[in-house]
Amino acid sequence: MFRGLAHLSLDSKARLAVPAKHRDALIVQCEGRLIITADPSHCLLVYPEPEWVPIEAKIMSLSGFNEQMRNLQRTIVGRAEEVAMDGAGRILVPPKLREHAILDKRVVLVGLGRKFELWDEESWIKQCERALPLKDGEMPVELEGFSL
């Protein structure tokens, strides 16, 4: 289970050092093999390969006759790239995916259970500002009765 934030930097070769607290789990779970793909929110999704396989199958099982589904397939599956952690626990973030998420040097890796999101640091800050304050009457139905 991946959780928490890590503020990181891409090196000059666009490699990202996976935080030490996640490295061992990723080695055990997937031998360091990850899938990075585009997210419509202009961040990147990073999955351990075994977690990606059923998601890819589910997305590809959607009707290709529906334009929205086809666009989702193109965005998420069509842009997916396989990467592997090197001996130093780094992954190379592919150029087209860096471009999609507008990644420069400062990035944020967000653990979300079975996957990560990778954000440009400024985009992450803006996303948090938009997402945190729930406006009156805009509580999603799924959260009714939910308490922390």
Long-range contacts (C-beta under 8 A, 24 or more apart in sequence): 1-111, 1-113, 1-114, 2-111, 2-112, 2-113, 2-114, 2-115, 2-116, 3-111, 3-112, 3-113, 4-110, 4-111, 5-108, 5-109, 5-110, 5-111, 6-108, 6-109, 6-111, 7-106, 7-107, 7-108, 7-121, 8-106, 8-107, 8-108, 8-109, 9-105, 9-106, 9-107, 10-93, 10-98, 10-103, 10-104, 10-105, 10-107, 11-90, 13-92, 14-92, 14-93, 14-95, 14-98, 14-103, 15-86, 15-90, 15-91, 15-92, 15-93, 16-90, 16-91, 16-92, 16-93, 16-107, 16-109, 16-118, 17-88, 17-89, 17-90, 18-85, 18-89, 18-90, 18-91, 18-109, 19-109, 20-89, 22-111, 23-85, 23-89, 26-85, 27-85, 31-84, 32-84, 32-85, 33-82, 33-83, 33-84, 34-82, 34-83, 34-84, 34-85, 34-91, 35-80, 35-81, 35-82, 35-83, 36-80, 36-81, 36-83, 36-91, 36-93, 36-94, 36-97, 36-118, 37-76, 37-77, 37-79, 37-80, 37-81, 37-97, 38-75, 38-76, 38-79, 38-97, 38-100, 38-101, 39-75, 39-76, 39-101, 39-117, 40-72, 40-75, 41-127, 42-100, 42-101, 42-102, 42-123, 43-101, 43-117, 43-118, 43-119, 43-120, 43-123, 43-124, 43-127, 44-93, 44-97, 44-100, 44-101, 44-103, 44-117, 44-118, 44-119, 45-76, 45-115, 45-116, 45-117, 45-118, 46-91, 46-109, 46-115, 46-116, 46-117, 46-118, 47-114, 47-115, 47-116, 48-114, 48-115, 49-82, 51-114, 51-115, 52-80, 56-80, 93-118
